[in-house]
Amino acid sequence: MFVMGNFLGAVARLLDLILWAYMWLIIIRALLSWVNPDPWNPIVQFLNRVTEPILAPIRRRVPSWRMGIDLSPLVAILAIYFVQWFLVGTLRDVAWRMR
């Protein structure tokens, strides 16, 4: 049973790392949107391609603020934190109990 516990612990760590990296990609994209970067830049294109699948549905559901402020990165980061606290925490607890 300890093998399954170690596996779940590894999955929890990997998921936590992926969510952490994705959160930073969203933060970088939000910061870059303030300076209006070159849309043909490969880094900007990569950030748009990676983050748009999450931000676009949020943008459709959450209206922009009065001054046109896009709140979708903030909502996405809060959702990532929730998944980290709930799902990753639950996987870690289950893995700990299986050892």
C-alpha positions as CSV (number, residue, x, y, z in Angstrom):
1,M,0.0,0.0,0.0
2,F,2.9,2.3,0.6
3,V,3.7,2.2,-3.2
4,M,0.3,3.7,-4.0
5,G,0.8,6.3,-1.2
6,N,4.2,7.3,-2.7
7,F,2.6,7.4,-6.2
8,L,-0.2,9.7,-5.0
9,G,2.3,11.9,-3.2
10,A,4.3,12.2,-6.4
11,V,1.2,13.1,-8.3
12,A,0.3,15.7,-5.7
13,R,3.8,17.3,-6.0
14,L,3.7,17.3,-9.8
15,L,0.2,18.8,-9.9
16,D,1.3,21.5,-7.4
17,L,4.3,22.3,-9.5
18,I,2.3,22.5,-12.8
19,L,-0.4,24.7,-11.1
20,W,2.3,27.0,-9.7
21,A,4.0,27.4,-13.1
22,Y,0.7,28.0,-14.8
23,M,-0.1,30.7,-12.2
24,W,3.1,32.5,-13.0
25,L,2.4,32.3,-16.7
26,I,-0.9,34.0,-16.1
27,I,0.8,36.7,-13.9
28,I,3.4,37.3,-16.6
29,R,0.8,37.6,-19.3
30,A,-1.2,40.1,-17.1
31,L,1.8,42.2,-16.5
32,L,2.8,42.2,-20.2
33,S,-0.7,43.3,-21.1
34,W,0.0,46.6,-19.3
35,V,2.8,47.5,-21.6
36,N,1.2,46.4,-24.9
37,P,4.0,44.1,-26.2
38,D,4.7,43.2,-29.8
39,P,2.0,40.6,-30.7
40,W,4.5,38.9,-33.1
41,N,7.0,38.2,-30.4
42,P,7.3,34.4,-29.9
43,I,7.2,34.7,-26.1
44,V,4.0,36.8,-26.2
45,Q,2.4,34.3,-28.7
46,F,3.4,31.4,-26.4
47,L,1.9,33.1,-23.4
48,N,-1.3,33.8,-25.3
49,R,-1.6,30.3,-26.6
50,V,-1.0,28.7,-23.2
51,T,-3.2,31.0,-21.1
52,E,-6.1,31.8,-23.4
53,P,-7.9,28.5,-23.0
54,I,-8.4,29.2,-19.3
55,L,-8.9,33.0,-19.5
56,A,-11.3,33.1,-22.4
57,P,-14.2,31.2,-20.7
58,I,-13.7,33.3,-17.5
59,R,-13.7,36.5,-19.6
60,R,-17.1,35.5,-21.1
61,R,-18.6,34.9,-17.7
62,V,-17.1,37.7,-15.7
63,P,-17.8,41.1,-17.1
64,S,-14.9,43.6,-17.3
65,W,-14.9,46.3,-14.7
66,R,-16.2,49.9,-15.5
67,M,-12.9,51.1,-16.8
68,G,-12.3,48.0,-19.0
69,I,-10.1,46.2,-16.4
70,D,-9.9,42.5,-17.2
71,L,-10.5,40.5,-14.0
72,S,-10.1,37.1,-15.6
73,P,-6.4,36.6,-14.5
74,L,-7.4,37.3,-10.9
75,V,-10.3,34.8,-11.1
76,A,-8.0,32.2,-12.7
77,I,-5.3,32.7,-10.0
78,L,-7.9,32.3,-7.3
79,A,-9.2,29.2,-8.9
80,I,-5.6,27.8,-9.1
81,Y,-5.1,28.5,-5.4
82,F,-8.4,26.8,-4.6
83,V,-7.3,23.7,-6.6
84,Q,-3.9,23.7,-4.9
85,W,-5.4,23.9,-1.5
86,F,-8.3,21.5,-2.0
87,L,-7.1,18.9,-4.6
88,V,-3.4,18.9,-3.9
89,G,-4.0,19.0,-0.2
90,T,-6.4,16.1,-0.4
91,L,-4.0,14.0,-2.5
92,R,-1.2,14.7,0.0
93,D,-3.4,13.7,2.9
94,V,-4.6,10.5,1.2
95,A,-1.0,9.7,0.3
96,W,0.1,10.2,3.9
97,R,-2.6,7.9,5.2
98,M,-1.6,5.2,2.8
99,R,2.0,5.0,4.0
